[in-house]
Each structure stands twice: as structure tokens, then as C-alpha cells.
């Protein structure tokens, strides 16, 4: 299952609105097939692994990070494919909360004479599937807010100069994180002031994330929609409406890179699931631009709290990641 989870991770940012699933087939003590959800969401992990295994799938055990699907779409249900292949046992990490599945996949397997074991490495799978689970159960994507700041929490000089607060290693790491999200989001002020590309660079040809700009005003010219720059969506409304719209359009994981007003609105609305920070060893002072705009919090107890889950140096800067409580 740990191997299947590593395979599933390859699909993050590539497969929305589908979940990123991994599947490993083991027969006679060896791996006979491996698969993960392919770009665009099809084919699913299970048929990829079954095709690789061929006849060796008969009598094998399938380790799948999410309950096999039970509904007919552009392809037949994966649960039925496992039955037809003669798999003897299926081990899953999570039950799929999608109402079209929600236990039906496991039921199809059991009705087909397959032994089913559920809940193996469930916490790890739940963390991996946080985006898909959020879209299905909360109607919105999992939201990561990135802040690259000076030691005193500033993102620019008073003049607006900001290139570069963090070093090249940190900036390359940001592109790696973009690659694992469905969309990169900024506010209209950031789009007008910086005209950011919002794409993934340094990883060769990849499926580019959707570029989301939150603004009700006309935008400046940004790079066109092409192989090097993902689709460009302009959305508007309050923070909750924006996130609901993005969820309705199929996004599961959104990477927000500012600016301060957008960050404040998302934080105040309790919509930030994960904070990632890059802190540089320089001090800009109180006249520098704050990373987050005023939030009008009356009490310290009202401030959104996050738990530290990871911290490490990246080049001369410090990377830290926090999850919402």
C-alpha cells in the first residue's frame, strides 16, 4: 500500500476532477502490475495495473489507495474490471465518499467472490486525497496559501520592490509545489502589478495548472493559454463564493500565491487548509508591505491557528508547512 500511495502521488495536479489513485498487483510474492491515474483522469489506476499484469492478475492481490469506482462513465467500473480479471483479494485504504461509489465498489468486489480488506494506511491516504475529499464532501478544493516573506513578515519594500526576497532554491521549490496542484491563484492586484506567469517552469513539458485570477475588474494582458501556460480563469465574489465556484468547476487542489487582500479574505473565512512559508534572513521594517492585509480580528482567540508539520532549510531560506486545526 505504501508503494501504491507513492504511485498515486504522481497524479497530483494532473488528474482533476478525478482522484489521484495508485494500484499495485502482487502475485506469487512479486509485483506483477503497477498503475496510477493518468493525466486528465483516464485511464484509472486499476486498468493500467491490470493491463501490465495480464494473466498474472488472476489470483493476485490488488492494493488500491481508494475504493475502486462502481459507476459507468467513459470507462466501465474498475470494481468490475478487477472481478473479471480474477483478482483474489483487494486491499484498499479509503472508501470513496463520491455518492456514485460510497461502498458500492467494495460491494461489487465482495459479490464477485473477492476478499476485501479496508482501511490499510488510511491516515496517509486521507492526507494524499485531501483535495478530492474536500471537493466531494465540502464542495470546494483544498487550499494551500503560500507566503514568501522577510524575517519580519514583509513581501515587498514600501515601493513595491520584491525581487527577490527568497533565493533561487526556494523559488524552484515553489514550482514543484505548483506542479502538485490543479490551479495557481492570485488576486487582481497582484496580476495587475506583477503580471505573473503563474506556470510551472523547470520540469520540462508538464500539464500546466489552471491560472486563476480573483478580480471583478478588467485584467492586464497575461501570457496566452498554450502548452507553456495553463488555462486562464477570472472569477469574482467573496472568498467562499470563489472557492465554491472553483470546486464546481472540478478543481481539487488550489495553490494561492497572494496578494495580501486575497490572503486575508481566505484566512478570515476559514478557507485555508494549509500554509506554506518561505522565510528569508532579511528584515524590511514596518514600512514594508505586509504579507496579509488587515483582518479586523477583535481577539487573539479569533485568529486562525495552524499546526506545524514540516520545516527545513532550502538554500539560505527556511521552508515551513502548517495544517489548519
N, C-alpha and C positions, 0 to 999 in steps of 0.2 A: 504493500500500500504506500509506503514511503516513496518507492520508485514511481508509482503511479501519480503521486502528488507532484513529484518533480517534473514529470512529463506534462501534467496539467498546467503547470506554471508557464509553459511555453505558449499557451494560448492567451494569456492575459493581454488585453489591449487589441487582440486580433479577431475575436470571435463574437463580439456583441451583436445582437442581444442574447445570444446563447451563452451558457456557462462554459468555462474552460475546464474540460474533463480529461482525465488520464485513465488509461486502461492497460493492465499488464496481464497476459495469459501465461500460466505456469502449468506445464505438463511433464510428468516423469522427472520432477526435480529441476527442471530448467525452464528458462523463459522461452516461450515459443512464439510470442507475438506481443507487440507494443503499439500503442496508438494514443494520439491526443487530438482534441478537436482542431480541425483545420481552419485556416484563415477564412473569415466570412461565416463560420459556424457550421459548415458542412465539408466533408462528412464528419460524423461524430467519432468519438474515440473508439467505441466498441467495434464498429465495422472495419475501421482501419486495422485494429489489432487482429480481428478475425481473418481478414484478407491475408495478413502476413503469416498467420499461423497455418492457414489451410486446414488439411485433415488433422493436424496436430491439436486443433482446438477440441476435438472430441475427447471427452473425459477430463479436460483440463479445468483448472480453477481460474476464474477471472477476478482480478482485483480492480474495482472501479471506484473512482473518487466521488461519484454521485449516482444515485439510483438511476438505472437505465430508463430511458424515456418509454412512455407507453402510448403515445398518440401518433397518429398518422399525419405527417406533414409532407415535405418534399421527398422524404425517405420513410420507409417503414419503421416501426418502433424498434429500438435497439434491444429491448427485452425479448421480443420475438426472434430477433436475429441470433441472440445467444441460445435460445431454445433450439432453433433449427440447426445450429452448429454442433449441438450435442455436448455443450459445456456441462460439467457435472456439478460445479459449485460456483457461486458468485458471492464475493465479499465486497460490501460497499461501506463507504464512510458516512454518507449523508443520505437522508430521504429528501427527495426533490419537493420543495414546497409549491411548485407550479401546480395549480388546480388540475391541469390536464394529466398530471402524473400522480403526485401525492400518495404514494403507496401502491398505485396500480402497477408500476413496473415490477416491484417486488412480488406482487400477487401473480402476475403473468409468469414470472420465473418459477414460483412455487407450484403453480398449476401445471407447468411443463415438466415437473419432476426434478427441478434443480434445487439443491440445498442452498439456502441463503443465510449469510451471516451479516448483520448490520452493525454500524457504529464503530468500525475499526478506524482509529486515528481521527475520530470525529472533530475534536477541537482544531486540529491542524487543517482539516478540510474546510471547516467553517470559516477559518481565517482566510484561506485561499479564495473561497467562494463569497466573500463578504459583499462584493459588488452585485453579483447575480442575486444573492439572497435579499439584499436591500431593495433592488428593483422589484422583485416579486412580492415581498412582504410589506414594504413601505412605499412603494410607488415612486421611488427616486433612486438615483445612483449613489453609491458610496463616494464620499467626497474627501479628497486629500487637499489640504491647504498648505502650500509651500511658502516659506518666508526665508529669504536670504538677506541677512542683516549684519550690521556692525555689532560690536560687543554691546553697545547701548541701545540696540533695537531700532536702528535707523536704516532706511532703504535707499536714501539719497541725500546729497547735500541740499541746503535750502534752495540752491539754484536749480536743482533737478539733476545734477550730475550724479551718475550712479555706476558708470562702467570703469572699472569693475570693483565691486566690494569684495566678492569672493574670488578665489583663484580658478585656474582652468580645470583642475581636477574636480572641484565641486560642480562647475558648470557642465562637465562631461557626465557627472553622476546624475544631474537633473535630466539630461537627455535619456539616460537609462530608465529613469522613473517615468518619464513621458511615454516611453515605449510600452510600459505595462499598464497604461490607462487608455480608455476609449477616446477621451477628449481632453484637450487643454483649454482652460477657461481664463479669461481676463475681463476686466471692466472696460467700459468705453473710454474712460480717461487714459488708461494705460495704452489702449490701442491707438488713440489719437496722439499721445505724447511720444510713444516709443516705436509705433508701427512694427510690433514684434512679428517674427515669422511663425512662432508657435509650432514649429515642426520638430521632428526628430532628425538630428544630424550626427554623423559619425558611426552609423551602424549599417551602412550600405542600403540597398533597396529594402524598404520595410513598408508595411501598411501604415500610413500616416494617421495619427489621431485626428478626430474632428476638431476644428478650431472654433471655439465658442466665444463670442463677444457679447457681454451683457450691457446693452445700451438701447435707449429709445431714440437716440439721435443718429443722424447720418454718420457713417464711418468713413475714415480716410481710405484711400486705396491700400489694400493689403495684398500680399502675394496671391496669385490666382489659384484656383483649385486645379491641381495637376498631380502627377506622380510624386513630386517632391513636397507638396503641400496638401494637406487633407482638406476635406470639405469645410466650408466656412458657414457657420450658422450665427445669425444675430437673433438674440432673444431679449425680452424685456419683462419687467414686472418686479414684484418683491422677491426676496430670496426664496421663499417657499414655492412661489409660483414658477420661478425659473427652474428649480430642481425638479418639480413635478413635471414640467414640460420636457425636460431632458430625459426623465425616466419614461415618459410616454413615448418618446421617440427611440427608445431602446437602449440608451446608454446605461452601463452598469458601473463604470469607474471614471470619475472626473478628477482631473488634476488642476487645481486653481492656483494661478500664479499672480494674483493681485488684480487691482491695486488695493489701497488701504480702505476705501469706502466699501468695495465689494467684500473684502475680508471681514470688515466689521459687521456688515449685514448678515453674512453667513454665520459668523460666530454668535451674534446676538440671537439669531433664530434657532440656535442649537442644531445646525445642519452640518457642522464639520465633524467628520468621523475620525480623521487622522491629521495630525500636524507633522510636517517635516520641516526642519530648520537647518540652515547652514549659517553658522555664526563665524564671522571673521574677527581677527585680532586687531581691529582698529576702532577708534572712538570718534564719532562725528559731532557729538554735542546736541544740546536741546534744540538748536535751530535747524538740525537735520530733519528730514521728513520721516515721520513715524511709519512703522510697518502696518499698523492698524489704526484706522480713523477712530474718533471718539465713539464709544458705545453707550454712553449715558447710563452706566451701571450705578444704581444708588448705594449698593452694599457690596463688600468684598465677597460675601456669600453668593451673590448673583453672578459672579464671574465664571465662565465656563472652565471646567477643570479637565485635565488630561493626565494620563499615566505614562511615564517614560518606559519605553520597551526596547530602545536601542540607542546607543551613542558610540561614535568612533571618529577619529580624525580622518579627514580626506584632504590630502595635501596639507597646506597650512591652516585649513579651516576645520571647524567641528561640525559634524553631522549628528542630528538627534531626531528621533522619531517618537511620537506620542499618540496614544489612542484615547478617544473620548471615553469618559467614565459612563 
